[in-house]
Amino acid sequence: MENGRYKVAIVDDENEILSMIQRFLNRNEKYSVTTFLNPVVALDTIDSSYDIVLLDIMMPQMNGLDVLEKLMEKNPDLKVIMMTAYSTLDKVLKSHKHGATHYLMKPFDSLQAIDTKIQEVLAQK
């Protein structure tokens, strides 16, 4: 938590998704949101100061499951919510095996559902 706000990172290769979630979460003063279009940059930047990461699975530069694994090596206590439009049981199981806390399906039911999921995960700390 930074200045009384939860530090959130969003990693997705779709700028529209990043902008939409960031605008919605920034309306609530409990979050400080940083977005990453490039998962490699996210890996270099996300550190233990972040409270939670929303991470897309399918990205052209790097697979989200690989990003998840590397993030968890750096910070095993990091809370990660995986996001994808292409869900398979295999990906869900791999996500949990590598430390993901939860899963969100795209398209999202609502932006409020994202906030609710973030609050659920943060309450588990």
N, C-alpha and C positions, 0 to 999 in steps of 0.2 A: 504494500500500500504506500502510495506516495502523496503527501500533502492531504491525507484523508480520503484519497481517491484510489480505487483499484486500477492498477496498471494493466491494460489489455493490449495484446498484440493480435492483429488479424493478418493472416497470410493467405493470399488468394491471387491467382493470375488474372482474375477478371476485375478490372478497375471499377466497374459499375457496382459489383458486390461490395467491394471495399468501401466505396463512397457511401453506399446506402446504409450499411451497418454502422460505419463511423458516424455519419450524421445522426442516426437514431440514438446511438449510445452516448454521444456527446451532449444530447439534450438533457441527459441525466447527469447531474454534477458528481455522481459517485464514481465515474469512470474517467480515466485518462487513456485515450486510444491512440495507438500507433499502427499504421498499416504498412504492409509490405507486398509489393507485386512480385518480387523476386525472392524465392525461398532461400537462396544462397546468402543474400544480404540479411534476411531474417535470422539465419543461423549465426551470422557474425555479430548480430546486434542484440538478440534476445538473451538476457542474462537473468540472474536470480532476482533482479528487482521487479520482474514481471509477475503478476499474480495469476494470469490466465492467458492462454493462447487459443484462438480459433484458427484452425489449420485445414486448408483444403487438401484433399487427397490427390486429385488429378491436376498436376501442373506440368507444363512442358519442360521447365528447367530442371526440376527434381521432383521425384515422387514424394507425396506428403508423408507416406509411411517411413521413408528414409529420413526425412526431416524430423519426424517425431522421434525416431530412434536416437538421432544425434542430439536433439534437444534434451531428451531424458538422460543421456550420458552426462551432459553438462549440468543438469539440474533435475535429479530424480523426483523432487517434490513439486515440480511445475505441474499445474493443472492444464490439461489440453482437451479441447473439444474438437473432434474431427468433423469436417463438413464435406459433403459430396452429393452429387446427383446420380452417381453410379454405385449403388450399394450392392455388395454381395456379402454373404455370410463370411467368406474368407477374409475380406477386408475388415469387417467388423471385428472378427476374432484377432487378426493381426494388430489392429489398432489397440485393442485392449491388452494384448500380450506386450506391446511396446510401451504401454503406460497411458494411453488415452483414457480420459475419465468418462466422456460421453460422446455421442454421435448426433449430428444434425443433418437432416436430409434437405437437399435443395430440390425444387424451390421451397423456401421456408414457408411454413403455415402463416407466420406473421413475424414482424420484427419483435413484437412483444414476446413471442416464444423464445427468441434468442436471448433476450434479457432475462427471462424466467430461468432458462437453462444455465446461464452464467451465474445467477444468484444461487441456484441449487448447488452448483459445483463449488462456489466460493464458501458456501455454508458448511461444506464438508471439511474445510481446512482444519 
